[in-house]
Amino acid sequence: MVTGAFGALGSAVAGLLKNQGAALVLVDATPVAPPVLADAFADHLLLPGVDLVQPRAAEAAIREVELRFGCLDGLVNVAGAFRWETVAEGSPDTWDLMYALNIKTALHMCRSALPLLKRSGAGRIVNIGAGAGGKAGLGMGAYAASKAGLMRLTEALSEELKDDGITVNAILPSIIDTPANRKDMPKANFSRWVRPESIASAIAFLLAPEAHDITGSAIAINGRV
């Protein structure tokens, strides 16, 4: 199950997992799945228009998973957002927004998915944090704080779920090479950024049986930034 699956990173993750033979559930807040993605994943379960800020939306998504598959082996929380503004000139509302989009979405999805993940006996959760969660840059206070919170959620869950055979880890990328980031930073050297495919490969490893001894970890993928 991949949240934020219609975006650049989420679709890269979904594409790699599909090629590895996974049966996928693709969740996104976008009301309608992009036609190209809908065609490519026609044999999988697509759930557009799911607002994971609302706990009932996450619960409804999990009910769809149980009806379709009866089980869930892995959850990848890609859903999130970024806002740039300074503390002095920004709004407290931005802090609430980043908390909602970067922590509550993952929290609600994890809580809702736990019964199915526990049933699998070897469930996997991978959260997408950010390098900024360890050290905030200029204008990144609200975003960095929310990503730091996501890392604490990852650590707390990993401790809670050790006896259930579930691993919980986080990927911490620096700047990801996406169309949106290229538009926002047109003069940057894109070749130094992290490719979505690199993150997808790390996620695929954490979902695999070979990663059963890795939990509570934060894996930095920095590119050459």
C-alpha positions in Angstrom: 0.0 0.0 0.0 1.5 3.3 -1.1 0.1 6.7 -0.1 0.7 9.8 -2.1 1.0 7.3 -4.9 0.0 9.6 -7.8 3.0 12.0 -7.3 6.5 11.8 -8.7 7.9 9.8 -5.9 4.9 7.7 -5.1 4.5 6.6 -8.7 8.2 5.7 -8.9 7.8 3.5 -5.8 4.6 1.9 -7.2 6.3 1.3 -10.6 9.2 -0.6 -9.0 7.0 -2.6 -6.7 4.8 -3.5 -9.6 7.7 -4.8 -11.6 8.7 -6.9 -8.6 5.3 -8.6 -8.7 3.5 -6.9 -5.8 -0.2 -6.5 -5.7 -0.7 -2.8 -5.0 -3.0 -0.4 -3.3 -2.4 3.2 -4.5 -3.9 5.9 -2.4 -3.9 9.6 -3.1 -5.8 12.8 -2.2 -6.1 13.7 -5.9 -9.8 13.3 -6.8 -9.0 11.3 -10.0 -6.1 9.1 -10.9 -4.0 10.4 -13.9 -5.1 8.4 -17.0 -1.5 7.1 -17.6 -1.2 5.8 -14.1 -4.8 4.4 -14.1 -3.9 2.4 -17.3 -0.6 1.2 -16.0 -2.1 0.0 -12.7 -5.5 -1.2 -14.0 -5.0 -4.6 -12.3 -4.3 -3.0 -8.9 -6.5 -1.2 -6.4 -6.5 2.6 -6.9 -8.1 4.8 -4.2 -8.2 8.4 -5.4 -9.7 11.3 -3.4 -8.6 9.9 0.0 -7.9 12.7 2.6 -5.7 10.9 5.1 -5.8 14.0 7.4 -9.2 12.5 8.4 -8.9 9.2 10.4 -12.1 7.8 9.0 -10.7 8.1 5.4 -7.8 6.0 6.4 -10.1 3.5 8.0 -12.2 3.3 4.9 -9.2 2.7 2.7 -8.1 -0.2 4.9 -11.6 -1.7 4.6 -11.2 -1.6 0.8 -7.9 -3.4 1.1 -9.4 -6.1 3.3 -12.3 -6.6 0.9 -10.0 -6.8 -2.1 -7.0 -8.7 -0.8 -7.8 -9.9 2.8 -4.3 -9.0 3.9 -1.7 -6.3 3.9 2.1 -6.9 4.0 3.5 -3.4 3.6 2.7 0.3 4.0 4.7 3.0 2.4 3.7 6.5 3.6 4.8 8.9 0.8 1.9 11.4 1.3 3.1 14.8 2.5 3.8 18.4 1.5 6.3 21.2 1.7 5.9 24.9 2.5 8.7 27.5 2.5 8.4 30.4 4.9 10.3 32.0 7.7 9.2 31.8 11.3 9.2 35.6 11.6 7.1 36.3 8.5 5.1 33.1 8.2 1.9 32.0 9.7 1.2 29.6 12.6 -1.3 28.1 10.4 1.5 26.7 8.3 2.8 24.8 11.3 -0.7 23.3 11.7 -0.8 22.4 8.0 2.6 20.7 8.0 1.7 18.7 11.1 -1.6 17.6 9.4 -0.1 16.7 6.0 3.3 15.2 7.2 2.4 13.5 10.5 -1.3 13.0 10.8 -1.6 11.3 7.4 1.1 8.8 8.4 -0.3 8.4 11.9 -3.9 7.7 10.7 -2.7 5.3 8.0 -0.4 3.4 10.4 -3.1 3.1 13.1 -5.7 1.9 10.6 -3.3 -0.6 8.9 -2.0 -2.2 12.1 -4.6 -5.0 12.4 -3.9 -6.2 8.9 -0.1 -5.8 9.2 -0.1 -7.8 12.5 -2.1 -10.5 10.8 0.6 -10.9 8.2 3.2 -11.8 10.8 5.9 -9.9 9.0 4.5 -6.5 8.2 6.6 -3.6 7.0 6.1 0.2 7.4 8.3 2.7 5.6 7.8 6.4 6.2 9.2 9.1 4.0 10.9 11.7 6.2 13.5 14.3 5.1 17.0 15.2 5.8 15.6 18.5 7.1 14.0 16.6 10.0 17.5 16.5 11.5 18.5 20.1 10.7 16.3 22.8 9.4 17.4 25.1 6.7 16.3 28.7 6.1 12.5 28.9 5.7 12.0 25.3 6.6 10.9 25.5 10.2 7.4 24.2 10.0 8.3 21.5 7.4 11.4 20.4 9.3 9.5 20.2 12.6 6.9 18.0 11.0 9.4 15.7 9.5 11.2 15.4 12.8 7.9 14.5 14.3 7.5 11.8 11.7 10.8 10.3 12.7 9.8 10.2 16.3 6.6 8.4 15.2 8.7 5.9 13.3 10.9 5.2 16.3 7.9 4.9 18.7 6.1 2.5 16.4 9.2 0.4 15.9 9.5 -0.1 19.6 5.8 -0.9 20.0 5.7 -3.5 17.2 8.9 -5.4 17.8 7.0 -8.4 19.3 4.6 -8.4 16.4 7.2 -9.0 13.7 6.6 -5.6 12.1 9.5 -3.4 11.1 9.1 0.4 10.9 11.7 2.5 9.2 12.1 5.9 7.6 13.9 7.2 4.4 15.4 10.6 4.8 16.1 12.1 1.3 17.6 15.5 0.6 16.2 17.3 -2.5 14.3 14.9 -4.7 14.5 15.4 -8.5 10.8 16.0 -9.2 9.1 18.3 -11.8 7.8 20.5 -8.9 11.3 21.0 -7.4 12.8 21.7 -10.8 10.1 24.4 -11.3 10.8 25.9 -7.9 14.6 25.9 -8.3 15.3 26.3 -12.0 18.9 27.3 -11.6 19.9 24.3 -9.5 22.1 21.4 -10.7 19.4 18.7 -11.0 22.0 16.0 -11.5 23.0 16.4 -7.8 19.5 15.7 -6.5 18.1 12.4 -5.4 16.4 10.4 -8.1 12.9 9.0 -7.1 14.1 5.6 -8.4 16.9 5.6 -5.9 14.5 6.1 -3.0 12.2 3.5 -4.5 15.0 0.9 -4.5 15.7 1.6 -0.8 12.0 1.2 0.0 11.8 -2.0 -1.9 14.7 -3.4 0.1 13.1 -2.4 3.4 9.9 -4.2 2.4 11.8 -7.4 1.5 12.3 -10.4 3.8 16.0 -9.7 3.8 15.4 -6.5 5.8 13.7 -8.3 8.7 16.5 -7.2 11.1 16.2 -3.5 10.3 13.7 -1.5 12.3 13.6 2.0 13.9 16.2 3.1 11.4 16.5 6.3 9.5 18.2 5.9 6.1 19.6 9.1 4.6 19.7 9.4 0.8 21.6 12.6 0.2 22.5 12.5 -3.5 25.3 15.1 -3.9 23.5 18.1 -2.4 
